Amino acid sequence: MTLRERYDIATSHLEPPFAMVDLEAFRSNAADLTRRAHGKPIRVASKSVRCRALLEQVLAMDGFAGVMAFTLPEALWLAGERVCDDILVAYPTADQTALARLADDEHAASTVTVMVDCVEHLDLIEKATGGRTVRVCIDIDAAWRAAGGRIRVGALRSPVRTPEQAAELAREIGRRPGVRLVGLMAYESQIAGVGDNPPGKPLFSRAVRLIQAQSRVELARRRALIVKAVREVTDLEFVNGGGTGSVEKTAAEKAVTEVAAGSGLYQSVLFDHYTNFSGSPAALFALPVVRRPAPGVVTVLGGGYLASGVADRNRLPQPYLPAGLRFDAREGAGEVQTPLLGKAADRLRIGDRVWFRHAKAGELCERFDALHLVDGDRVVDTVPTYRGEGRTFL
Ligand SMILES: Cc1ncc(COP(=O)(O)O)c(C=O)c1O
């Protein structure tokens, strides 16, 4: 039986559009991430899953510990639902209401850690929480710089870059009763989130590999010095780094106590072209064929589920099964209808499904209320996404 036949049979009772997760692929992706982590715990990046039931499944697996959340209201919700007792909000918050709720709730205050990278964050937290103590983590800039800082490769995030800056912020945190430093985080997006083997781009691939290799060396050195400098100020519960694309390399650094990963579970399209790992597509969505405008063309309902980031072709979803379908260059993925071109179109009838993959992992869940969980050739469960639980945090 082909993959497409298996998915069609398993979901034959469902009316597309719908989204599904292939549990076999999901579990094998999770196992591969833990193999790559070499015994260091993986903190699951919830933004890349956005489904409570699947987060719980992952956290029940050996090798995973803790959630990396994307907003404080999300973290408060997960803590309240007892999804996890160690939740790191990986991005700074300016939400005074949520901060006040965090400080008021004893369980949440002992479970949730918020991100800071400047004194202004500390002021804002202390103002909102009225002096009750909140757990904080310092975000470190992990970008790679060259040409005296004129070239920067990597996410533009924290202004804290040197051991001196990190230690100074740690000392300032130590002076304030309203915040307690428990961790450091440095996310090397230029390694963890950039494929080093894009097809048909040998020169670009070589340049990416070169920069990633240099960045890895620079960051490993700097991260070790930063951790040492901050540990001289205070004890740390964790040092977090990495993401799906860098798990084995980040985990190998002595100074790092845990890695983060999420996208590798669903194995979304943007994570297809890495030399160090290859996951199995686990999260798909099915759209129905609703017209056949001409030979070699079918039109499906929906499809315009673009991923965030720089607006280029890489943000489009991928027509996955049957193989051999592509978007029309003038229409792309449409708001309501999407024409698909290719020989495979002639073998599709109205009412058939086309299976797609999203470019990014968790954003798929902002489009669908539920995920149908497929094991073998049947749907074994249907679970709500964050959106399906009425929780759209971003
Ligand atoms: C702080 C941080 N850590 C880790 C990750 C890696 O997550 P994923 O494995 O889903 O790419 C991200 C992704 O953007 C991130 O922002």
The ligand as a MOL file (V3000), in Angstrom:
LIG
                    3D

  0  0  0     0  0            999 V3000
M  V30 BEGIN CTAB
M  V30 COUNTS 16 16 0 0 0
M  V30 BEGIN ATOM
M  V30 1 C 14.3880 30.1800 21.2920 0
M  V30 2 C 14.1990 29.0600 20.3440 0
M  V30 3 N 14.7300 27.8680 20.6460 0
M  V30 4 C 14.5830 26.8250 19.8230 0
M  V30 5 C 13.8840 26.9370 18.6360 0
M  V30 6 C 13.8200 25.7390 17.7340 0
M  V30 7 O 12.5520 25.2630 17.5070 0
M  V30 8 P 12.3130 24.2340 16.3330 0
M  V30 9 O 12.9890 22.9670 16.7160 0
M  V30 10 O 10.8380 24.1120 16.2980 0
M  V30 11 O 12.8700 24.8150 15.0960 0
M  V30 12 C 13.3250 28.1680 18.2820 0
M  V30 13 C 12.6290 28.3370 17.0040 0
M  V30 14 O 12.3860 29.3830 16.4870 0
M  V30 15 C 13.4840 29.2610 19.1630 0
M  V30 16 O 12.9870 30.4780 18.8800 0
M  V30 END ATOM
M  V30 BEGIN BOND
M  V30 1 1 1 2
M  V30 2 1 2 3
M  V30 3 2 2 15
M  V30 4 2 3 4
M  V30 5 1 4 5
M  V30 6 1 5 6
M  V30 7 2 5 12
M  V30 8 1 6 7
M  V30 9 1 7 8
M  V30 10 2 8 9
M  V30 11 1 8 10
M  V30 12 1 8 11
M  V30 13 1 12 13
M  V30 14 1 12 15
M  V30 15 2 13 14
M  V30 16 1 15 16
M  V30 END BOND
M  V30 END CTAB
M  END
